[in-house]
């Protein structure tokens, strides 16, 4: 699908199906709200087109521009997504995932604003990766050859572009594991209440399951220690 506006700015959302994301992170369905915030199905900033690149297994949704990811690995799929937007004529691109629920529309607007004076705008996560990468299409070669998913994305990009040419946004937490949910629960953010609720809910379910397993084990042990009926006669 081609853009209907004359926008030269695009928001690239690179994400799999939410339930697939949860399974990959070994998180229960109760954690789904963390991956659904924020919802950028519609343009978050005036003059910005939203393009969603989803896995082939994902169900269709109602986003304005939806594309299937293509490539053998993350690097190829991401680079192909960038090339697609460059071919459509977009000059400035902000790329985000869906695993940083602290991300806001103001972060995206801020990233576009700073692209005028910088080659890259990076939003670093708490591990060393990036929850946001903003760049001009003409400089997209800066993204090629990066070793993604190693928690070194941010350092690699800063070294490649040069410190003086990179603007850094505030560090934010992404959600990849229960340890990250606990960090969100302790942080003084709008996510604290939701993360705390999820932790308590799962803890209660786990406790009830543990009690059930413990009682069942005791019954099996007791039953196994009783003599058979014939021996009791």
HUZI-V623037 format. One record per residue. N is the residue number from 1. RES is the residue in three letters. NEAR is the number of other ideal C-beta (glycine too) atoms within 12 Angstrom. Layout:
n=N res=RES near=NEAR
n=N res=RES near=NEAR
This chain:
n=1 res=UNK near=15
n=2 res=UNK near=18
n=3 res=UNK near=24
n=4 res=UNK near=11
n=5 res=UNK near=19
n=6 res=UNK near=13
n=7 res=UNK near=27
n=8 res=UNK near=22
n=9 res=UNK near=36
n=10 res=UNK near=45
n=11 res=UNK near=45
n=12 res=UNK near=46
n=13 res=UNK near=44
n=14 res=UNK near=41
n=15 res=UNK near=39
n=16 res=UNK near=28
n=17 res=UNK near=23
n=18 res=UNK near=31
n=19 res=UNK near=21
n=20 res=UNK near=22
n=21 res=UNK near=29
n=22 res=UNK near=29
n=23 res=UNK near=17
n=24 res=UNK near=22
n=25 res=UNK near=27
n=26 res=UNK near=15
n=27 res=UNK near=29
n=28 res=UNK near=23
n=29 res=UNK near=20
n=30 res=UNK near=23
n=31 res=UNK near=36
n=32 res=UNK near=23
n=33 res=UNK near=27
n=34 res=UNK near=43
n=35 res=UNK near=38
n=36 res=UNK near=23
n=37 res=UNK near=25
n=38 res=UNK near=30
n=39 res=UNK near=23
n=40 res=UNK near=37
n=41 res=UNK near=20
n=42 res=UNK near=20
n=43 res=UNK near=28
n=44 res=UNK near=29
n=45 res=UNK near=26
n=46 res=UNK near=15
n=47 res=UNK near=21
n=48 res=UNK near=35
n=49 res=UNK near=36
n=50 res=UNK near=40
n=51 res=UNK near=39
n=52 res=UNK near=37
n=53 res=UNK near=37
n=54 res=UNK near=30
n=55 res=UNK near=27
n=56 res=UNK near=17
n=57 res=UNK near=16
n=58 res=UNK near=24
n=59 res=UNK near=15
n=60 res=UNK near=14
n=61 res=UNK near=20
n=62 res=UNK near=12
n=63 res=UNK near=25
n=64 res=UNK near=25
n=65 res=UNK near=33
n=66 res=UNK near=25
n=67 res=UNK near=33
n=68 res=UNK near=22
n=69 res=UNK near=32
n=70 res=UNK near=19
n=71 res=UNK near=22
n=72 res=UNK near=11
n=73 res=UNK near=14
n=74 res=UNK near=25
n=75 res=UNK near=23
n=76 res=UNK near=18
n=77 res=UNK near=28
n=78 res=UNK near=35
n=79 res=UNK near=29
n=80 res=UNK near=26
n=81 res=UNK near=40
n=82 res=UNK near=39
n=83 res=UNK near=24
n=84 res=UNK near=33
n=85 res=UNK near=39
n=86 res=UNK near=26
n=87 res=UNK near=18
n=88 res=UNK near=27
n=89 res=UNK near=20
n=90 res=UNK near=37
n=91 res=UNK near=26
n=92 res=UNK near=38
n=93 res=UNK near=46
n=94 res=UNK near=47
n=95 res=UNK near=46
n=96 res=UNK near=43
n=97 res=UNK near=40
n=98 res=UNK near=39
n=99 res=UNK near=40
n=100 res=UNK near=40
n=101 res=UNK near=39
n=102 res=UNK near=34
n=103 res=UNK near=41
n=104 res=UNK near=27
n=105 res=UNK near=24
n=106 res=UNK near=18
n=107 res=UNK near=35
n=108 res=UNK near=39
n=109 res=UNK near=26
n=110 res=UNK near=26
n=111 res=UNK near=41
n=112 res=UNK near=36
n=113 res=UNK near=21
n=114 res=UNK near=27
n=115 res=UNK near=32
n=116 res=UNK near=16
n=117 res=UNK near=15
n=118 res=UNK near=30
n=119 res=UNK near=29
n=120 res=UNK near=42
n=121 res=UNK near=41
n=122 res=UNK near=44
n=123 res=UNK near=38
n=124 res=UNK near=32
n=125 res=UNK near=33
n=126 res=UNK near=26
n=127 res=UNK near=26
n=128 res=UNK near=22
n=129 res=UNK near=33
n=130 res=UNK near=44
n=131 res=UNK near=41
n=132 res=UNK near=48
n=133 res=UNK near=49
n=134 res=UNK near=47
n=135 res=UNK near=41
n=136 res=UNK near=33
n=137 res=UNK near=28
n=138 res=UNK near=17
n=139 res=UNK near=27
n=140 res=UNK near=33
n=141 res=UNK near=19
n=142 res=UNK near=31
n=143 res=UNK near=37
n=144 res=UNK near=20
n=145 res=UNK near=17
n=146 res=UNK near=32
n=147 res=UNK near=20
n=148 res=UNK near=28
n=149 res=UNK near=23
n=150 res=UNK near=16
n=151 res=UNK near=18
n=152 res=UNK near=20
n=153 res=UNK near=35
n=154 res=UNK near=34
n=155 res=UNK near=22
n=156 res=UNK near=28
n=157 res=UNK near=38
n=158 res=UNK near=27
n=159 res=UNK near=18
n=160 res=UNK near=26
n=161 res=UNK near=29
n=162 res=UNK near=15
n=163 res=UNK near=17
n=164 res=UNK near=12
n=165 res=UNK near=23
n=166 res=UNK near=32
n=167 res=UNK near=31
n=168 res=UNK near=28
n=169 res=UNK near=34
n=170 res=UNK near=23
n=171 res=UNK near=23
n=172 res=UNK near=35
n=173 res=UNK near=34
n=174 res=UNK near=37
n=175 res=UNK near=43
n=176 res=UNK near=31
n=177 res=UNK near=21
n=178 res=UNK near=24
n=179 res=UNK near=20
n=180 res=UNK near=34
n=181 res=UNK near=38
n=182 res=UNK near=22
n=183 res=UNK near=29
n=184 res=UNK near=36
n=185 res=UNK near=28
n=186 res=UNK near=16
n=187 res=UNK near=23
n=188 res=UNK near=13
n=189 res=UNK near=23
n=190 res=UNK near=19
n=191 res=UNK near=34
n=192 res=UNK near=22
n=193 res=UNK near=17
n=194 res=UNK near=27
n=195 res=UNK near=34
n=196 res=UNK near=22
n=197 res=UNK near=20
n=198 res=UNK near=32
n=199 res=UNK near=29
n=200 res=UNK near=18
n=201 res=UNK near=21
n=202 res=UNK near=23
n=203 res=UNK near=20
n=204 res=UNK near=15
n=205 res=UNK near=17
n=206 res=UNK near=17
n=207 res=UNK near=14
n=208 res=UNK near=14
n=209 res=UNK near=15
n=210 res=UNK near=14
n=211 res=UNK near=14
n=212 res=UNK near=14
n=213 res=UNK near=14
n=214 res=UNK near=14
n=215 res=UNK near=14
n=216 res=UNK near=14
n=217 res=UNK near=14
n=218 res=UNK near=14
n=219 res=UNK near=14
n=220 res=UNK near=13
n=221 res=UNK near=12
n=222 res=UNK near=11
n=223 res=UNK near=12
n=224 res=UNK near=11
n=225 res=UNK near=10
n=226 res=UNK near=12
n=227 res=UNK near=10
n=228 res=UNK near=10
n=229 res=UNK near=7
n=230 res=UNK near=6
n=231 res=UNK near=7
n=232 res=UNK near=7
n=233 res=UNK near=6
